[in-house]
Amino acid sequence: MTYENIKSIILTILVLLSVFLTWSIWTYQPNYESLDENKITPGVLISSPKEVRQIIKADRVFYHVNDERYGTVYPGEIERIIKELSTWNYRHFEQVTIQEEDLTNFLYENDHAQISFPSSVPMEIYKNILGIQDEDMSGIHFDQIIIELKNVMKDSGYVYFVSLDEKKVYRSRVNSSFVINFREEFFQEADSNRDFMKYSLETLGNDKKLLVPSEAITRPAHNYLIETIKGTEFRDALFRSPSFVQRNATSYGEEFKDSTTLLSVNFETNMLKYVNPTQEKDISGRVSTLLQNSIDFVNGHGGWTDNYYFVDIDQLEQTVLFRLYEASGYPIFNNNGMSEILQIWGRTAIHRYERNNFQMNRRVESTEKELKSGVDILQELKERKDIEPEFIQDLVIGYEMTRASKDPLIHLEPNWYYKYQDQWLKVNNEPEGGNEYGLEQN
């Protein structure tokens, strides 16, 4: 074979190899895993995520025993009760008819245990907390759980889920052994349980009734050291691409923004506001989906910096509200929304998110304050000319949260609060601020 023939063969091989490599490059399709945008979450967690059962919580329990009323707000006792209920086997859910005028009397009947929630809870979510299996719960909401401790049949007892807003009652059967054990281990111990206090059932008019503490109460006022969370931490937690976010100083604090979203931090009020104006409302979804998305959103950046409870939801306005609770189970109020997490949702993502920018770190001092009984406070409200008693919806002890400018301490002061025409007001004071979205005012 001549030298020229060898060169021709090598050249032909190189040409064929080049054609093959070019074809391979053109036709190669890498096997990338598809990226679901909804699963993209920021990598920064401000605090630890929480389970649904730590956010959707009852805040009061009442036992109606021989015409006596006992109640508690203590979280440890309420959690013990819910833990017990989560071991029961619920079956045969059905809607039952109770006339509206009889519903109030039903709640407060003797031998009833009443578990009360701050707002209407979708059963579609809460059924997982109670361990309910294989039941279609879509469209069922409740704000009261009633355990009937009398007329227990041989094989089963009844638990009722009541929606006072919708005036609907659903009933489930449970094994009678659960109800009997609850009566012996919980209900009959109410008068000797130090976590319970005596309540009085007071009439408001138009057959409306309200349970309020019947004796004067002493509660501590607290001071807490706070740890301010830097705006850059929220930036890194909330924005999808923090490196493309622009920071600007303002007269009141700072702002962070990208092409669609603005995060503003107010150093004076310790509040931040995160707004995405491109999102429009969509009221077609389920309430359960709205609530679950709201919890998931805060979990996505570890935003449960303190002890928050779910307290309100408005499907029409696509708003969800969470409130701080003091360690002993009392709600916390503030005139700037500093004790709340407010979310307003758009069609596919959050539209507006408002909250504080700190964490209550350590309690440094406490002083005792004596409060009048709920009976006395309610009587004072009834005697006021600017109040129509039938519009009083609730009366509770709460804590007013205040902070002086640049003070490292948060002050919590116990006071009486009443809910009047969907607004929370401090007794003897004007409305404590709030928002314009139809949720309860703080």
Secondary structure, DSSP 8 states (H G I E B T S, - for coil): --HHHHHHHHHHHHHHHHHHHHHHHHH---------GGG---S--SS----GGGTS---EEEEEETTEEEEE--HHHHHHHHHHHTTS--EEEEEE---HHHHHHHHT-TTEEEEEEEEEEEHHHHHHHHT--S---TT-EEEEEEEE-SS--SSEEEEEEEETTTTEEEEEEEEHHHHHHHHHHTGGGGGG-TT-EEEEEEEEETTEEEEEE-S-EEEEEEEEEEEE--HHHHHHHH-S-GGG-EEEE-SSEEEEE-SS-EEEEETTTTEEEEE-TT----TTS-HHHHHHHHHHHHHHTT---S-EEEEEEETTTTEEEEEEB-TTS-BEE-TTSTTEEEEEE-SSSEEEEEEESEEEEEEEEEEEEEE--HHHHHHHHHH-TT--GGGEEEEEEEEEEE--TT-SEEEEEEEEEEEETTEEEETTS-B----SSSS-B-
